[in-house]
Amino acid sequence: QKEFPATVSSNQLGGKSYLVWKVERIMVPLKAGTFDIPSATVNVDEGLRWQSDLFGRRSVTQSRKLRASSQPVKFRVLSLPTQNRPPSFAGAVGKGFVLEVSADRSVVQAGDPIKLTLKLKGDAEVANASLPVMTGDLPDTDFRLPSGKVAGKYIDGEKQFEIVIRVLSDKVSEIPPISYSWFDPDLKSFQTTQSLPIALSVKGAQMISAQDVVRSSKDSQTPPELSNQEEPAASTQTNRNFSLIDADLSINRDLKLLTKSSSGILGSWWQQTFSYGLAMILVFAVTLMRRQSEIDPQITAKLNELKLQREVINKANSVEELSNALRRIASVTEIISRQEFESLLADCDTLQYAREKNIANKLDVELRKRGLTIVDEILDRPN
């Protein structure tokens, strides 16, 4: 059972007074064609006798059941025109639409995500409204848009959408106005509204290595030169003279002597068994070492990059160095604590673009610690 809001008024009809309840409902046709709406019916209790209490309030003492029906309605729905249909049209029909767009950040680096919140309002029904294609307003040369349809939420009479875009070029200075079009049945034409532009400060993404880190200045210590070193004596090569005098060069033809087992290390059966076992262990060890050396080179390169950026964070002296290292980490692997990563990156951007340069260039110990925690968490994760 559904309840609908109604307005109540009094009216005279045939010399009798009536209370009139007026309920308005909006139907949105989903396709063109001719439709027959059957009669609407209502069941009511008509009061015949009334009585009043001590406070003057009336109550019904006798009533009867009444059933009222309306006339059937027939109407025709026309197709929306295809001529002069703008690319920002997504099927909305009505009038007075307004599109408001806001961004969660305005200072970013190229490639950073930006969450846009779009709020659509209008004098018509917006619960079933959808977003149009926005590639015309946000070209793919400057912005990366999500693929597929974006589901919105109907909240307090307006339709809200949330999308995540990425700025691809540091030449972008704003999120341009986003267009939204609808068909006005009274004017019999398409109408378009635009959101306000949003200013952006986009900085080009940087690649940073350990050599780019500005280390704290320390007096370089040069090891003292060695003094009174003596030139190494030239090694004299002594030629070994071999003599064959008194050597036994005869050929032994004794078969028993030649086939006799040696009394060396492989003479007995248990010594041979031990040698074979040791050889198998060596073969297994060599095979294991070879397999470890054949690990996916991409995984090895990723681990080396993560270790490098950890060293960068550990020795960084400015917020900019920490921010660049974090973005480099995000480009080579998946972040585990995504919410903490985004929070730390936002804090770095806030400090980096602070008006007071001494604040922007100073790297807080707590920020460094948070950065090391993020990269250590990734390094500890099994590959």
JOQUIGI-V208272 format. One record per run of one state. SS is the DSSP state (~ for helix, > for strand, _ for the rest). FROM is the first residue (numbers start at 1). TO is the last residue. If there is no record, write none. Layout:
SS:FROM:TO + SS:FROM:TO
//
This chain:
_:1:6 + >:7:13 + _:14:15 + >:16:22 + _:23:32 + >:33:37 + _:38:40 + >:41:52 + _:53:57 + >:58:69 + _:70:72 + >:73:77 + _:78:88 + >:89:93 + _:94:97 + >:98:103 + _:104:106 + >:107:109 + _:110:112 + >:113:121 + _:122:142 + >:143:144 + _:145:152 + >:153:155 + _:156:157 + >:158:167 + _:168:173 + >:174:175 + _:176:178 + >:179:184 + _:185:188 + >:189:194 + _:195:197 + >:198:199 + _:200:200 + >:201:203 + _:204:209 + ~:210:212 + _:213:254 + ~:255:259 + _:260:268 + ~:269:293 + _:294:296 + ~:297:315 + _:316:318 + ~:319:332 + _:333:337 + ~:338:352 + _:353:356 + ~:357:361 + _:362:364 + ~:365:380 + _:381:383
//
